[in-house]
Amino acid sequence: MAFAVFPILAETVPDPTPWMVMPFVAMLLCIALFPIFLKHHWERHYHKISVGLGVISVGYYILALQSGMRLLSVLHDYISFIALIGSLYVVAGGIHIRVSGGESKPWMNCIFLMIGAILANIIGTTGASMLLIRPWIRMNKYRFTGLHTAFFIFIVSNVAGSLTPIGDPPLFLGYLQGVPFWWVMEKCWHIWLFALCALLAIFYFFDRLNFLKAPRNIREMETAAPETWKVEGLHNLLFLALILGAVFVSKPAGLRELLMFAAAIGSYCTTKKPVHEANDFSFGPIKEVSWLFFGIFATMVPALDYLQHHAGLLGIREPVHFFWCSGLLSGVLDNAPTYLTFLAAAFGLHDLNLGNPGHMTQFYTQHSPFLAAISLGSVFFGALTYIGNGPNLMVKAIADQSKVHTPNFFTYVLKFSLPMLVPVFVVVTLLFFRK
C-alpha cells in the first residue's frame, strides 16, 4: 500500500536467510489466532506483539546484514501508507451519508457495490471504502452478516480499483515506473468487468437467500418506508481532493505526507461534532491498523527480499504464474512491494532493466500479458485475507466498532474468500491467462 519506489534491483537488495521469514509467519498467526483464542489479551497487547516481532527483523537487518538503508526505505513506505490511509479515514469520517427508511434489498445492494466499484477508481479503494462502509452498514442494519463485510472488501476495497493508478497503490507504482496512466484500463477493462459481474452475481444469490430468511416485517420495510439519503459534511470533499492531488507529489521528499496530514487536521477541525457523532467516529480503528501494519511492514522485508533473489528457482515463467504468484503473496504481504518484486522478476526474465524507461516501453508493448497478470494479480488477490490490503482491516475495524457481525480471520478465509472469491480467479485464469 506504500507509495515510495524503493530500490528493487537485485544488487541493491540484501539476501536474507530464509529463517528470517519466521517473524512474518508469527505475525500472521498472531493476527489470525489471538483474536479468537486470546481475545482480551490481544486487545490489550497487540501493539507490543507487533513491535516485538518487527524489532527482530529490524535488528537482523541492522546488525547482521548492515542494511540500514533498506529499512529507511521501508520506513518511508510505512509513513506514506499511514499518511494516506489515516488522512482518508479522518476525512471520510467527516462525511456522513444519512440513510433512513427501509431495509435495502439485494438488487439495491448490488447497485451500491457497483457505484462503489466505479468510485474506487476515482478516489482509490481506501477512499471509497472509508466513505461507503458506514452507509453500507446502515442500509443493511437489520440483516447485516459476514457476507456483507466480505463482499464489500472483495469489491470496493480490492477488485474494483484495478483500472487506474489512483485505484490501488500497485498500479500507482507501475505508473511511477513508466506504465501509461490509462494502460490498465485499455488492456484489462474486460477482465475487470467480468470479475466484478461474477462477484456481484454470487453476492446477489446469497444476499437474496439472506433476504428471504429475514422476518416478513423487515422484508416489507422497504415498501412501507422507502430509503432516503442525505449527505452532511460536503466541505470535506475539498480535503479529499487535496489528498488525491498529494498522491502525485513526489518532490520535495515529505511534502506529499505533510499535505495529507494537513488535510486530515483541516477536516477534523472544521467538521461539526454532530457529524462525527453520527459516524461514531473515533481514532481507535486507525490506531489498531497503524500498530498492526508496523509489524507487517517490518517483518515482511526478509520475505520480499528472499523472494526477489530466489524467484527464478520457483519456475515462474508464464503470465499465469505471475498472476497467481503475485496474487497469492499479495494476499498475505503488502501488495505494493509484491507488485514491484514480480515486476522486477518479469523484467529479468526478458533481459530488461526496470530502471530503463525504454525497456519499460518495450515491456508493456511486447510483453503486455505479463504486465496485465502482475497488475491484476496484485490488486485482485488483496481481498484474499484481511491483511492483503490496507482498507481490509479498516473496514473490519469500523464494522466491529459498529457492533455488526464481522467474520474472524479464519472464517473470512474459509467461508468466503476460498469458496466464493478464489473460484472467480480460477475462471479468470482459464478465460484470460491460460497459455
Secondary structure, DSSP 8 states (H G I E B T S, - for coil): --------SGGGS----GGGGHHHHHHHHHHHHHHHHSHHHHHHHHHHHHHHHHHHHHHIIIIIS--HHHHHHHHHHHHHHHHHHHHHHHHHHT-EEEEESS---HHHHHHHHHHHHHHHHHHHHHHHHHHHHHHHHHHTTTS--HHHHHHHHHHTTTGGG-SSTTT-HHHHHHHHHT--TTHHHHHHHHHHHHHHHHHHHHHHHHHHHHHHHS-HHHHTHHHHS--EEEEE-TTHHHHHHHHHHHTT--SSTTHHHHHHHHHHHHHHHHS-HHHHHHTT--SHHHHHHHHHHHHHHHHHHHHHHHHHHHGGGGT--SHHHHHHHHHHHHTTS-HHHHHHHHHHHHHHHTT--TT-HHHHHHHHHHSHHHHHHHHHHHHHGGGSSTTSSHHHHHHHHHHHHTT-----HHHIIIIIIIIIIHHHHHHHIIIII--
